[in-house]
Amino acid sequence: MFATLETYSGALLELVGVANSAAKAIPPLFPLSASVAVNPFLGQGDEPLSLTAARLARVGGTRVTPRRSYWAAKIAAGEMTEADIAAALAAMKGDAPDLAEIRVALGHDTPDPVALPTVAELAAEVSGIDWPALIEDRIGAWAAGHFDEGQALWQQARTGGAFSAWRDFASRDLTPEILGLNGFCAFVAETNRAHWRAIGRASERLGVGPAAAPTAFHRWLMTLGGWAQYARYLLWQAELNGERDSTVTELLAIRMVFDEALFERYGDSIAARWAETVAAHEAPLAPTRDQIIDTVLQEAAERAQQRALAGILPIGTPPQRQGRPDLQAAFCIDVRSEVFRRALEAQGEGIETLGFAGFFGLASAHRAAGSDLTERRGPVLLQPGVTSRAAETQGADLSRRYTARARRAWGRFKLAAVSSFAFVEATGPLYAGKLVRDALGFGGHAATDPAPALDPALDLTTRIAMAKTVLSAMSLTR
């Protein structure tokens, strides 16, 4: 990658840096297998809430705090007081409003923010064609196949990275041309296969320089919805492994090519408004007075919640156990563990339980029987330090794989477009017995995996070091 970057101009390298920063501004979307809830403002964690409000209003038309009528209702109900607002104002830096200004503002809701328009939105206004919806549909149709991990019956061919694969797809996709974007397939075919060069060309033609690019790039990524967030997850995982991933910026290039083509088609009608939009992107990002007031109200509400919580929690010290407990068990800090902890402690006064976060410091991964996929069995934010596999002989493993492949092939044959109807006509009646067995609960059960074994096996010195790390993290050092 560095050898390629050396051939780029200084102006393009500046846009590369901006694009990579815009990619980090998008929060990652973890798949359901990870079950991770992500702060939607993760990409803005290093800036004040008022500046985040200004940024997301510009690039997404998003309100980051509740309406003022919500806060007014809390004050009327006594859940939030002017003392909380005064405390929030005292903690603010810079030109903060006063309490009188807050009182007046509480009686007036602000309008919902409106994001700066994209070329597609401006083109839709002058043409009457919903270009943003079309772009979302065509990128989604391609991305659903490109990022598929084995669920689809028919797999899309993948050539190179995301931008190269989309370029092959879009150069044969006639849908945009049918709806009025004449010559789009040829336009895509003429783009450079290197997504950075595609971004550079689109930026030049659209007049987006380094000053406008930070929020303009962020705006285009926001229009991709969940695909940009999933690509950010791929970048997150790559960085966790000490690697690199350019999928987010490749999606940015894809989105910019659409707007570049639309600007070539409708530029005469939208040039003036697009120039105003670029100028707005170039303007320094700063919160409005209303956004600062809304931030104060948010801070005041959080202080009120802290005060209410402090009044609920009992004051005192936990009982001190005398002597060594008969049994001491550590559980993960999880609401599901509390039932077991309390039930165990109720069995006798000599039983003590502890709570600890982080899977006891043992982030692990496991490879199931008959599988080449190593799955993480711990926090996805941590790199696994221990790997296990299903322990069975090579012959048993091969037999399991052959059986699984035969079942997959039979299942695909049943569902394939060219064989499904013939299959139902020929063998449908034979499934009557299976349907009866399944309905009565007499169907077979999946075989369980063999017992796991560490791979590679850990020697005694390594196990002792791991035990020491876990116990030290739990403060069990005496």
C-alpha positions as CSV (number, residue, x, y, z in Angstrom):
1,M,0.0,0.0,0.0
2,F,2.8,2.4,0.8
3,A,4.4,1.8,-2.6
4,T,1.1,2.9,-4.2
5,L,0.7,6.0,-2.0
6,E,4.1,7.2,-3.1
7,T,2.7,7.8,-6.6
8,Y,-0.1,10.0,-5.4
9,S,0.0,13.8,-5.5
10,G,0.2,15.9,-2.3
11,A,-3.4,17.1,-2.8
12,L,-4.7,13.5,-3.1
13,L,-2.7,12.4,-0.1
14,E,-4.4,15.1,1.9
15,L,-7.8,13.8,0.9
16,V,-6.7,10.3,1.8
17,G,-6.0,11.5,5.4
18,V,-9.3,13.2,5.5
19,A,-11.2,10.1,4.2
20,N,-9.5,7.9,6.8
21,S,-10.6,10.3,9.5
22,A,-14.1,10.4,8.2
23,A,-14.1,6.6,8.3
24,K,-13.3,6.7,12.0
25,A,-16.2,9.1,12.6
26,I,-18.7,6.3,11.8
27,P,-19.6,3.9,14.7
28,P,-19.0,0.2,14.0
29,L,-22.0,-2.1,13.6
30,F,-21.1,-5.5,15.1
31,P,-22.9,-8.6,13.7
32,L,-25.6,-10.4,15.8
33,S,-23.0,-13.1,16.6
34,A,-21.1,-10.6,18.7
35,S,-24.1,-9.1,20.5
36,V,-22.3,-5.8,21.1
37,A,-24.1,-2.5,21.7
38,V,-22.1,0.4,20.4
39,N,-22.3,4.1,21.4
40,P,-23.6,5.9,18.3
41,F,-21.3,8.8,19.2
42,L,-18.2,6.6,19.4
43,G,-16.5,8.4,16.6
44,Q,-17.0,11.7,18.4
45,G,-15.8,10.6,21.8
46,D,-12.9,13.2,21.8
47,E,-15.1,16.3,21.3
48,P,-17.7,18.1,23.4
49,L,-21.4,17.2,23.0
50,S,-22.3,20.7,21.6
51,L,-19.7,20.2,18.8
52,T,-21.0,16.7,18.2
53,A,-24.5,18.2,17.9
54,A,-23.3,20.6,15.3
55,R,-21.4,17.9,13.4
56,L,-24.3,15.4,13.2
57,A,-26.8,18.2,12.4
58,R,-24.6,19.0,9.3
59,V,-23.9,15.5,8.1
60,G,-27.0,13.6,9.2
61,G,-29.7,16.0,10.1
62,T,-29.6,14.3,13.5
63,R,-30.7,15.8,16.9
64,V,-28.5,14.4,19.7
65,T,-30.5,15.7,22.6
66,P,-34.3,15.5,23.4
67,R,-36.6,18.3,22.7
68,R,-36.9,21.1,25.2
69,S,-40.5,20.3,26.0
70,Y,-39.1,17.0,27.4
71,W,-36.9,18.8,29.8
72,A,-39.6,21.3,30.7
73,A,-41.9,18.4,31.6
74,K,-39.1,17.0,33.9
75,I,-38.8,20.3,35.6
76,A,-42.5,20.6,36.1
77,A,-42.5,17.0,37.6
78,G,-39.8,17.9,40.0
79,E,-37.3,15.4,38.5
80,M,-35.0,18.2,37.5
81,T,-34.4,21.5,39.2
82,E,-32.9,24.9,38.4
83,A,-30.2,24.0,40.8
84,D,-29.2,21.2,38.5
85,I,-29.1,23.7,35.6
86,A,-27.0,26.1,37.6
87,A,-24.6,23.3,38.4
88,A,-24.3,22.4,34.7
89,L,-23.7,26.1,33.8
90,A,-21.0,26.4,36.4
91,A,-19.2,23.4,34.9
92,M,-19.2,24.9,31.4
93,K,-16.3,26.5,29.8
94,G,-16.3,29.4,27.4
95,D,-19.3,31.6,26.6
96,A,-22.1,29.9,28.5
97,P,-25.7,31.1,28.6
98,D,-27.2,32.3,31.9
99,L,-30.1,30.8,33.9
100,A,-32.5,33.5,32.6
101,E,-31.7,32.6,29.0
102,I,-32.3,28.9,29.8
103,R,-35.7,29.7,31.3
104,V,-36.8,31.5,28.1
105,A,-35.4,28.7,25.9
106,L,-37.4,26.0,27.7
107,G,-40.6,27.5,26.3
108,H,-39.5,27.2,22.7
109,D,-38.6,24.0,20.8
110,T,-36.1,24.3,18.1
111,P,-36.8,22.9,14.6
112,D,-35.3,19.5,13.6
113,P,-31.9,19.9,12.0
114,V,-31.6,19.4,8.2
115,A,-28.4,17.9,6.8
116,L,-26.6,19.6,4.0
117,P,-27.8,18.1,0.7
118,T,-25.9,15.7,-1.5
119,V,-25.7,16.0,-5.3
120,A,-28.3,13.1,-5.5
121,E,-30.8,15.1,-3.4
122,L,-30.3,18.2,-5.5
123,A,-30.7,16.2,-8.7
124,A,-33.9,14.6,-7.3
125,E,-35.4,18.1,-6.8
126,V,-34.8,19.2,-10.4
127,S,-35.6,15.8,-12.1
128,G,-38.4,14.4,-10.0
129,I,-36.5,11.1,-9.8
130,D,-35.7,9.8,-6.3
131,W,-32.0,9.4,-6.9
132,P,-31.1,8.9,-3.2
133,A,-33.5,5.9,-3.0
134,L,-32.1,4.5,-6.2
135,I,-28.5,4.8,-4.9
136,E,-29.4,3.2,-1.6
137,D,-31.1,0.3,-3.5
138,R,-28.3,-0.4,-5.9
139,I,-25.5,-0.2,-3.4
140,G,-27.6,-2.4,-1.0
141,A,-28.2,-5.0,-3.8
142,W,-24.5,-5.2,-4.4
143,A,-23.4,-5.1,-0.8
144,A,-25.8,-7.8,0.3
145,G,-24.1,-10.2,-2.0
146,H,-20.5,-8.9,-1.5
147,F,-20.6,-9.1,2.3
148,D,-22.5,-12.4,2.4
149,E,-20.8,-15.1,4.5
150,G,-22.5,-18.2,3.2
151,Q,-26.2,-17.5,3.7
152,A,-27.1,-16.9,0.1
153,L,-27.7,-19.8,-2.3
154,W,-26.1,-18.0,-5.2
155,Q,-22.8,-16.3,-4.4
156,Q,-21.6,-13.1,-6.1
157,A,-18.1,-13.3,-7.7
158,R,-15.6,-11.2,-5.6
159,T,-12.8,-9.6,-7.5
160,G,-10.4,-7.5,-5.4
161,G,-11.6,-5.1,-2.8
162,A,-15.1,-3.6,-2.3
163,F,-14.6,-0.8,-4.9
164,S,-13.2,-3.1,-7.6
165,A,-16.0,-5.6,-7.0
166,W,-18.7,-2.9,-7.1
167,R,-17.1,-1.4,-10.3
168,D,-17.5,-4.8,-12.0
169,F,-21.1,-5.0,-10.8
170,A,-22.2,-1.4,-11.6
171,S,-20.6,-1.4,-15.1
172,R,-23.3,-4.1,-16.0
173,D,-26.2,-2.8,-13.9
174,L,-28.6,-1.1,-16.2
175,T,-31.1,0.1,-13.5
176,P,-29.7,3.7,-13.2
177,E,-29.7,4.1,-17.0
178,I,-33.3,2.8,-17.3
179,L,-34.3,5.5,-14.8
180,G,-32.5,8.3,-16.6
181,L,-28.8,8.3,-15.8
182,N,-27.7,7.7,-19.3
183,G,-24.2,6.2,-19.8
184,F,-23.7,5.3,-16.2
185,C,-22.3,1.8,-16.9
186,A,-19.6,3.3,-19.2
187,F,-19.0,6.1,-16.7
188,V,-18.2,3.5,-14.0
189,A,-16.1,1.4,-16.4
190,E,-13.9,4.5,-17.0
191,T,-13.1,5.0,-13.3
192,N,-9.8,4.0,-12.0
193,R,-9.8,0.6,-10.1
194,A,-7.9,2.3,-7.3
195,H,-10.5,3.7,-5.0
196,W,-8.3,6.5,-3.8
197,R,-7.9,7.8,-7.4
198,A,-11.7,7.6,-7.8
199,I,-12.1,9.7,-4.7
200,G,-9.6,12.2,-6.0
201,R,-11.3,12.5,-9.4
202,A,-14.8,12.8,-7.9
203,S,-13.5,15.4,-5.4
204,E,-11.9,17.5,-8.2
205,R,-15.0,17.4,-10.4
206,L,-17.4,18.2,-7.5
207,G,-15.1,21.0,-6.2
208,V,-14.6,19.4,-2.8
209,G,-11.2,20.4,-1.4
210,P,-9.5,19.6,1.9
211,A,-11.5,22.3,3.7
212,A,-14.9,20.9,2.7
213,A,-13.9,17.2,2.7
214,P,-14.1,16.4,6.4
215,T,-17.9,16.9,6.7
216,A,-18.6,16.2,3.0
217,F,-17.0,12.8,3.2
218,H,-18.8,12.1,6.5
219,R,-22.1,13.2,4.9
220,W,-21.7,10.7,2.1
221,L,-20.9,7.9,4.5
222,M,-24.0,8.7,6.5
223,T,-26.1,8.1,3.5
224,L,-24.9,4.5,3.3
225,G,-26.6,3.6,6.5
226,G,-25.7,0.3,8.0
227,W,-23.2,-0.7,5.2
228,A,-20.8,2.1,6.3
229,Q,-21.2,0.9,9.9
230,Y,-20.6,-2.7,9.0
231,A,-17.5,-1.7,7.1
232,R,-16.3,0.3,10.1
233,Y,-16.7,-3.0,12.1
234,L,-14.4,-4.7,9.6
235,L,-11.9,-1.9,10.1
236,W,-12.2,-2.3,13.9
237,Q,-11.5,-6.0,13.7
238,A,-8.5,-5.4,11.4
239,E,-7.0,-2.9,13.8
240,L,-7.5,-5.3,16.7
241,N,-5.4,-7.8,14.7
242,G,-2.8,-5.2,13.9
243,E,-3.9,-5.1,10.2
244,R,-5.5,-2.6,7.9
245,D,-8.8,-2.5,6.1
246,S,-10.0,0.1,3.5
247,T,-13.6,-1.1,3.1
248,V,-15.1,2.2,4.6
249,T,-13.2,4.4,2.3
250,E,-14.0,2.1,-0.7
251,L,-17.7,2.5,0.1
252,L,-17.1,6.3,0.2
253,A,-15.6,6.1,-3.3
254,I,-18.6,4.1,-4.5
255,R,-21.0,6.8,-3.1
256,M,-19.0,9.6,-4.6
257,V,-19.0,8.1,-8.1
258,F,-22.8,8.1,-8.1
259,D,-22.8,11.8,-7.2
260,E,-20.1,12.5,-9.7
261,A,-22.2,10.9,-12.5
262,L,-25.3,12.8,-11.4
263,F,-23.4,16.1,-11.3
264,E,-22.3,15.5,-14.9
265,R,-26.0,14.8,-15.8
266,Y,-27.6,17.7,-13.9
267,G,-24.7,20.1,-13.2
268,D,-26.2,22.9,-15.2
269,S,-29.3,22.9,-13.0
270,I,-27.8,22.4,-9.6
271,A,-24.3,24.0,-9.9
272,A,-25.2,27.1,-7.9
273,R,-26.8,25.2,-5.0
274,W,-24.0,22.7,-4.9
275,A,-21.5,25.5,-4.7
276,E,-23.4,26.8,-1.7
277,T,-23.3,23.4,-0.1
278,V,-19.6,23.0,-0.6
279,A,-19.1,26.5,0.9
280,A,-21.2,25.4,3.9
281,H,-19.0,22.3,4.3
282,E,-16.0,24.6,4.2
283,A,-17.3,26.7,7.0
284,P,-15.7,26.0,10.4
285,L,-17.7,23.6,12.5
286,A,-19.1,25.4,15.6
287,P,-22.2,24.8,17.8
288,T,-25.1,27.3,17.6
289,R,-26.4,29.0,20.7
290,D,-29.4,26.6,20.7
291,Q,-27.1,23.6,20.6
292,I,-25.2,24.9,23.5
293,I,-28.4,25.5,25.5
294,D,-29.5,21.9,24.7
295,T,-26.2,20.6,25.9
296,V,-26.6,22.5,29.2
297,L,-30.0,20.9,29.7
298,Q,-28.6,17.4,28.9
299,E,-25.9,17.9,31.5
300,A,-28.4,19.2,34.0
301,A,-30.6,16.1,33.5
302,E,-27.7,13.8,34.1
303,R,-26.8,15.6,37.3
304,A,-30.4,15.3,38.4
305,Q,-30.3,11.5,37.7
306,Q,-27.0,11.2,39.7
307,R,-28.6,13.1,42.6
308,A,-31.7,10.8,42.5
309,L,-29.5,7.7,42.4
310,A,-27.4,8.9,45.3
311,G,-30.6,9.2,47.4
312,I,-31.6,5.7,46.6
313,L,-28.4,3.9,47.4
314,P,-27.9,3.1,51.1
315,I,-25.0,4.8,52.9
316,G,-22.7,2.6,54.9
317,T,-20.1,-0.1,54.7
318,P,-20.7,-3.6,53.6
319,P,-20.5,-6.3,56.3
320,Q,-17.1,-7.6,56.9
321,R,-16.7,-11.4,57.0
322,Q,-14.8,-12.8,59.9
323,G,-12.2,-15.5,59.0
324,R,-11.7,-17.5,55.9
325,P,-14.9,-18.4,53.9
326,D,-15.7,-22.1,53.5
327,L,-16.4,-21.5,49.8
328,Q,-15.5,-18.6,47.5
329,A,-16.9,-18.4,44.0
330,A,-16.4,-15.7,41.3
331,F,-19.1,-14.9,38.8
332,C,-19.1,-12.5,35.8
333,I,-20.8,-9.2,36.5
334,D,-24.1,-9.9,34.7
335,V,-27.7,-9.7,35.7
336,R,-28.1,-13.3,34.8
337,S,-25.4,-14.3,37.3
338,E,-27.1,-12.5,40.2
339,V,-29.7,-15.2,40.6
340,F,-27.1,-17.9,41.0
341,R,-25.0,-15.8,43.3
342,R,-27.8,-15.1,45.7
343,A,-29.0,-18.7,45.6
344,L,-25.5,-19.9,46.4
345,E,-24.9,-17.5,49.2
346,A,-28.3,-18.5,50.8
347,Q,-27.0,-22.0,51.3
348,G,-24.8,-21.0,54.2
349,E,-23.0,-18.2,55.9
350,G,-19.6,-19.6,55.0
351,I,-20.2,-19.1,51.3
352,E,-19.0,-15.9,49.6
353,T,-19.4,-14.8,46.0
354,L,-17.5,-12.2,44.0
355,G,-18.3,-10.3,40.9
356,F,-15.8,-9.6,38.2
357,A,-15.9,-8.1,34.7
358,G,-13.9,-9.1,31.6
359,F,-14.5,-12.9,31.5
360,F,-11.9,-13.3,34.2
361,G,-9.1,-12.0,31.9
362,L,-9.4,-15.1,29.6
363,A,-10.6,-14.0,26.2
364,S,-10.8,-17.2,24.2
365,A,-11.6,-18.6,20.8
366,H,-12.8,-22.1,19.8
367,R,-12.9,-24.1,16.7
368,A,-15.9,-26.5,16.6
369,A,-15.8,-30.0,15.3
370,G,-15.8,-30.3,11.5
371,S,-15.2,-26.6,11.1
372,D,-12.4,-24.3,9.9
373,L,-13.9,-21.3,11.5
374,T,-12.4,-20.1,14.8
375,E,-15.1,-18.3,16.8
376,R,-14.4,-15.9,19.6
377,R,-15.9,-17.0,23.0
378,G,-15.2,-13.8,24.9
379,P,-15.5,-10.0,24.6
380,V,-15.1,-9.2,20.9
381,L,-13.2,-6.0,21.9
382,L,-10.3,-8.2,23.2
383,Q,-7.9,-10.3,21.3
384,P,-8.2,-14.0,22.3
385,G,-5.3,-15.2,24.4
386,V,-6.4,-18.9,24.5
387,T,-7.6,-21.1,21.6
388,S,-9.3,-24.4,21.9
389,R,-10.6,-27.0,19.4
390,A,-12.9,-30.0,19.5
391,A,-10.7,-32.9,20.3
392,E,-11.5,-35.9,18.0
393,T,-9.5,-38.1,15.7
394,Q,-8.8,-37.1,12.1
395,G,-11.1,-39.9,10.8
396,A,-14.0,-38.7,12.9
397,D,-13.4,-35.1,11.8
398,L,-13.4,-36.0,8.1
399,S,-16.5,-38.1,8.5
400,R,-18.3,-35.2,10.2
401,R,-17.2,-32.9,7.3
402,Y,-18.3,-35.3,4.6
403,T,-21.7,-35.6,6.3
404,A,-22.1,-31.8,6.7
405,R,-21.2,-31.2,3.0
406,A,-23.6,-33.8,1.8
407,R,-26.4,-32.2,3.9
408,R,-25.5,-28.7,2.5
409,A,-25.5,-30.0,-1.1
410,W,-28.9,-31.7,-0.6
411,G,-30.3,-28.6,1.0
412,R,-29.1,-26.3,-1.8
413,F,-30.5,-28.8,-4.4
414,K,-33.9,-28.6,-2.7
415,L,-33.9,-24.8,-2.7
416,A,-32.2,-24.0,-6.0
417,A,-34.2,-22.1,-8.6
418,V,-33.7,-24.8,-11.2
419,S,-34.6,-27.8,-9.1
420,S,-36.9,-26.8,-6.3
421,F,-40.2,-27.4,-8.1
422,A,-39.1,-30.7,-9.6
423,F,-37.9,-31.8,-6.1
424,V,-41.3,-31.0,-4.5
425,E,-43.2,-32.7,-7.2
426,A,-41.1,-35.9,-7.1
427,T,-40.3,-36.3,-3.4
428,G,-42.8,-34.2,-1.5
429,P,-45.1,-37.1,-0.4
430,L,-42.1,-38.9,1.0
431,Y,-41.7,-36.2,3.7
432,A,-45.1,-37.0,5.3
433,G,-43.5,-39.4,7.8
434,K,-40.8,-36.9,8.7
435,L,-43.4,-34.1,9.2
436,V,-45.4,-36.4,11.6
437,R,-42.3,-37.4,13.6
438,D,-41.2,-33.7,13.9
439,A,-44.7,-32.7,15.0
440,L,-44.8,-35.3,17.7
441,G,-41.3,-34.4,18.9
442,F,-39.8,-37.7,17.8
443,G,-37.2,-36.1,15.5
444,G,-33.5,-36.7,16.0
445,H,-31.3,-34.3,18.0
446,A,-28.0,-32.9,16.8
447,A,-24.9,-34.6,18.1
448,T,-22.9,-32.6,20.6
449,D,-19.4,-31.6,20.0
450,P,-16.5,-33.6,21.5
451,A,-14.9,-32.1,24.7
452,P,-12.6,-29.2,23.8
453,A,-8.9,-29.2,24.2
454,L,-6.5,-26.3,24.2
455,D,-4.7,-25.8,20.9
456,P,-1.8,-25.5,21.4
457,A,-1.6,-27.1,24.9
458,L,-0.4,-24.8,27.6
459,D,2.5,-25.9,29.8
460,L,2.4,-25.5,33.6
461,T,4.5,-22.3,33.6
462,T,2.0,-20.6,31.2
463,R,-1.0,-21.8,33.2
464,I,0.5,-20.5,36.5
465,A,1.2,-17.1,34.8
466,M,-2.4,-16.9,33.5
467,A,-3.8,-17.8,36.9
468,K,-1.7,-15.1,38.5
469,T,-2.9,-12.5,36.0
470,V,-6.6,-13.4,36.6
471,L,-6.2,-13.4,40.4
472,S,-4.3,-10.1,40.4
473,A,-7.0,-8.6,38.2
474,M,-9.6,-9.7,40.7
475,S,-7.5,-8.3,43.6
476,L,-7.2,-11.8,45.1
477,T,-3.6,-11.4,46.0
478,R,-3.5,-12.6,49.6
